[in-house]
């Protein structure tokens, strides 16, 4: 059977595979935030999404502007710069967003359990933790306590999840969706994202099959889990993408200052999300506003890793 070409535009991928009411997995995004996909979800006005995600930085915050998100299971939405993300914070304070709070580790384990196709997973939680004392929209379905059949000790178990769709951003993939990344894997990427029923992969570049097969250890998503491949450079901005661009700290501060109240937030959304057609126009507008040199300062200098020989011959045995 011939390999399937899954390459399409971001507009087509979001339209075809993200549905109202879906349980959507979004990664931490450090690095590799699918910010471009989030902006397209907003432009297409997808509604009543339920998000499950570990700690997220401010790149995800625009999705809380309108009525895109009904609920979120997470450990944190904010930045190390100013604390809680502003749009997210106001949604919670106004009672317009259902939220369930866990630690990053617990969410990772719940998704890992979904990948393993088990209905629940035991986890260590201190009995005095607010994780157990405070319940959100899940109510009694947030956790349960059972007696371990082997030790007799009471054990906390959490539900597991298999998101309808997951969106990740990586450095490269082939046309079938065998995606590769390098750098710190800070959010169990190669494990928990495989819990998703379908995955949209957005990348900095699409490469030939032989590049992927000649460096197999970098593959974090196999093509058979992928429903769409989108080549969209700068799609993680303002987050970093190892080997392509650094964290745009100045722009992140600019965004935070643009969301301190509803009017400023509307102006930012009209300019940077609704006011551009796609990521190409977003970057073109960035250059228009801040200059090409500022964008290019985010590009890192070359720094190559050592090569690996996957076919080193065995020594002769006499």
C-alpha positions in Angstrom: 0.0 0.0 0.0 1.3 3.4 -0.9 2.0 6.0 1.8 -0.7 8.5 2.3 0.0 12.2 1.8 -1.7 14.0 4.7 -0.4 17.5 3.9 -3.1 20.3 4.0 -3.4 23.9 5.0 -4.1 24.9 8.6 -7.5 26.1 7.6 -8.4 22.7 6.1 -7.0 20.7 9.0 -8.9 22.6 11.7 -12.1 22.7 9.7 -11.9 19.0 9.0 -10.8 17.5 12.2 -11.6 19.9 15.1 -15.3 19.7 15.9 -17.5 21.6 18.4 -17.6 19.9 21.7 -14.4 17.9 21.2 -12.0 16.9 24.0 -8.9 18.7 22.7 -5.3 17.9 23.9 -2.8 20.8 23.7 0.8 20.3 24.8 2.7 22.4 27.3 4.5 24.2 24.5 7.9 24.6 25.9 9.0 24.5 23.2 6.7 23.7 20.3 3.4 25.5 21.1 0.8 25.0 18.4 -0.1 28.7 18.6 -0.9 29.0 14.9 -3.5 26.2 15.3 -5.1 27.9 18.3 -5.5 31.2 16.3 -7.2 29.2 13.5 -9.6 27.5 15.9 -10.6 31.0 17.0 -11.0 32.3 13.5 -13.2 29.4 12.6 -15.3 29.9 15.8 -15.1 26.4 17.0 -17.4 26.2 20.1 -17.7 24.3 23.5 -14.3 22.7 23.4 -13.1 20.7 26.4 -9.4 21.1 26.8 -7.0 18.8 28.7 -3.5 20.1 29.1 -0.6 20.3 31.5 0.7 23.7 32.4 0.3 26.2 29.6 2.0 29.5 28.9 0.4 32.6 27.5 0.4 31.4 23.9 -2.9 29.5 24.7 -4.6 32.5 26.4 -6.3 33.8 23.2 -8.5 30.7 23.0 -10.3 32.0 26.1 -11.4 35.3 24.5 -14.6 34.1 23.0 -16.8 31.0 23.4 -14.4 28.5 22.2 -13.8 26.7 25.5 -16.4 25.2 27.7 -14.1 23.4 30.2 -10.4 22.8 30.9 -8.5 20.2 32.9 -5.1 21.6 33.7 -2.4 22.4 36.2 -1.7 26.0 35.2 -2.5 28.6 32.6 -0.1 31.6 32.8 3.4 32.8 32.5 6.5 33.3 34.7 6.2 36.9 33.8 2.9 38.1 35.3 1.2 35.0 36.8 -2.2 33.8 35.5 -3.0 34.5 31.9 -5.3 37.5 31.8 -8.1 36.2 29.5 -8.1 32.9 31.3 -8.3 34.5 34.7 -11.2 36.8 33.9 -13.2 33.8 32.4 -12.7 31.9 35.6 -13.6 34.8 37.8 -16.8 35.5 35.9 -17.9 31.9 36.1 -17.8 31.5 32.3 -15.3 28.6 32.3 -15.5 25.2 34.0 -12.1 24.2 35.4 -10.7 21.1 37.2 -7.3 21.4 38.8 -4.6 18.8 39.0 -0.9 18.8 39.1 1.1 18.5 35.8 2.2 15.0 36.9 -1.4 13.9 37.5 -2.6 15.1 34.1 0.3 13.4 32.4 -0.6 10.1 34.2 -4.2 10.4 33.2 -3.3 10.8 29.6 -0.7 8.0 29.9 -3.4 5.8 31.2 -5.6 6.7 28.2 -2.7 5.7 25.9 -2.5 2.4 27.8 -6.3 1.9 27.3 -7.0 1.5 31.0 -10.0 3.1 32.7 -8.2 4.6 35.7 -4.8 5.0 37.1 -3.4 5.0 40.7 -1.3 8.1 41.6 0.4 9.4 44.7 -1.5 12.4 46.2 -1.1 13.7 49.8 -4.4 13.4 51.6 -4.2 17.0 52.8 -3.8 18.4 49.2 -6.4 20.8 47.8 -6.3 18.5 44.7 -8.6 16.2 46.8 -10.4 18.9 48.9 -11.4 21.1 46.0 -13.6 19.7 43.2 -14.7 21.5 40.1 -17.1 20.5 37.3 -16.1 16.8 37.5 -17.4 16.6 41.0 -17.1 13.1 42.4 -15.7 11.9 39.1 -12.5 13.9 39.9 -10.9 11.0 41.8 -11.8 8.0 43.8 -10.1 6.1 46.7 -9.8 2.3 46.6 -8.0 -0.2 48.8 -5.0 -1.8 47.1 -5.6 -5.6 46.7 -1.8 -6.2 47.2 -0.9 -3.9 50.1 -4.3 -3.2 51.7 -3.4 0.6 51.7 -5.9 3.2 50.5 -4.9 4.5 47.1 -6.1 7.4 45.1 -7.1 6.6 41.5 -7.8 9.1 38.7 -9.9 8.8 35.5 -8.0 8.4 32.3 -8.6 10.3 29.0 -8.4 9.7 25.3 -8.9 13.1 23.7 -10.8 13.3 20.4 -8.1 15.3 18.8 -4.6 16.5 19.8 -2.5 19.2 18.2 1.2 19.4 18.4 4.0 21.5 16.8 7.3 19.9 15.9 10.4 20.7 14.0 9.8 18.3 11.0 7.7 15.5 9.6 7.3 13.6 6.4 4.1 13.7 4.4 2.6 10.8 6.3 2.9 12.5 9.7 6.0 10.7 11.2 6.9 13.8 13.3 10.3 14.4 14.8 11.5 16.8 17.5 14.6 17.5 19.6 15.3 19.4 22.7 13.7 19.1 26.1 10.6 16.9 26.3 9.1 18.6 29.3 5.6 17.3 29.1 5.8 13.5 28.4 5.3 14.4 24.7 6.3 11.1 23.2 4.0 9.2 25.7 0.9 11.1 26.5 0.1 12.6 23.1 -0.4 9.1 21.8 -3.5 8.9 24.0 -5.3 11.1 21.4 -7.6 9.3 18.9 -6.4 11.7 16.2 -3.4 14.1 16.0 -2.8 17.2 13.8 0.9 17.8 13.4 2.0 21.3 12.5 5.7 21.7 11.7 8.4 24.1 10.7 9.2 22.0 7.6 8.2 18.9 5.7 11.1 16.6 4.7 11.6 13.6 2.6 10.9 10.1 4.0 14.5 9.1 4.0 15.4 11.9 6.4 12.9 10.5 8.9 13.9 6.9 8.5 17.6 7.7 8.8 17.1 9.3 12.2 14.3 7.2 13.8 15.0 8.0 17.5 13.7 11.5 17.0 10.3 10.4 16.0 7.7 11.2 18.7 4.5 10.5 16.7 4.0 7.7 14.2 2.2 8.5 11.0 -0.7 6.1 11.6 -1.9 8.3 14.5 -1.8 11.5 12.4 -4.8 12.8 10.4 -3.3 16.0 9.1 0.1 17.5 8.4 0.5 21.3 8.2 3.8 23.0 7.2 3.6 26.4 9.0 6.9 28.0 9.9 6.9 30.3 13.0 3.7 28.5 14.2 5.0 28.3 17.8 5.7 32.0 18.1 6.0 33.6 20.6 7.2 30.4 22.2 10.6 28.9 21.1 11.2 26.1 18.6 14.6 24.5 19.1 16.9 25.0 16.1 14.5 27.5 14.5 13.8 30.5 16.8 14.1 31.5 20.4 11.5 32.6 22.9 10.2 36.1 22.0 10.1 37.5 25.5 9.5 41.1 24.4 6.4 40.1 22.4 5.1 38.0 25.3 5.3 41.0 27.6 3.6 43.1 24.8 0.8 40.5 24.7 0.3 40.5 28.5 0.1 44.3 28.6 -2.5 44.1 25.8 -4.9 41.9 27.8 -5.2 43.7 31.1 -8.7 44.8 30.3 -11.5 43.8 27.9 -11.0 46.7 25.5 -7.3 46.2 25.1 -7.9 42.5 24.6 -10.4 43.2 21.8 -7.9 45.4 20.1 -5.2 42.8 20.3 -7.5 40.0 19.0 -8.7 42.2 16.1 -5.2 43.0 15.1 -3.3 39.7 15.6 -6.0 37.0 15.2 -9.0 38.2 13.4 -7.1 40.7 11.4 -4.8 38.2 9.7 -5.7 35.4 7.4 -3.1 32.9 8.4 0.4 32.6 10.0 2.1 34.1 7.0 0.1 37.3 7.4 0.7 37.1 11.1 4.5 37.1 10.6 4.2 39.8 7.9 2.3 42.0 10.3 4.9 41.3 13.0 7.6 42.6 10.6 5.5 45.6 9.7 5.1 46.4 13.4 8.4 45.6 14.9 10.8 45.2 12.0 12.5 42.3 10.1 15.7 42.6 12.2 13.9 42.0 15.4 12.3 38.9 14.0 15.7 37.6 12.7 17.3 38.2 16.1 15.2 35.3 17.3 17.0 32.9 14.9 19.7 30.9 16.8 23.2 30.3 15.5 24.0 26.8 14.1 24.8 24.3 16.8 24.9 20.7 15.5 24.7 17.5 17.6 27.0 14.6 16.9 26.0 12.0 14.3 24.9 8.5 15.1 25.7 5.4 13.1 22.7 3.0 13.1 24.4 0.4 11.1 27.8 -0.1 12.7 29.0 -3.6 11.7 29.5 -6.3 14.3 33.2 -7.2 14.9 34.4 -10.4 13.2 34.3 -13.4 15.4 37.1 -16.0 14.9 
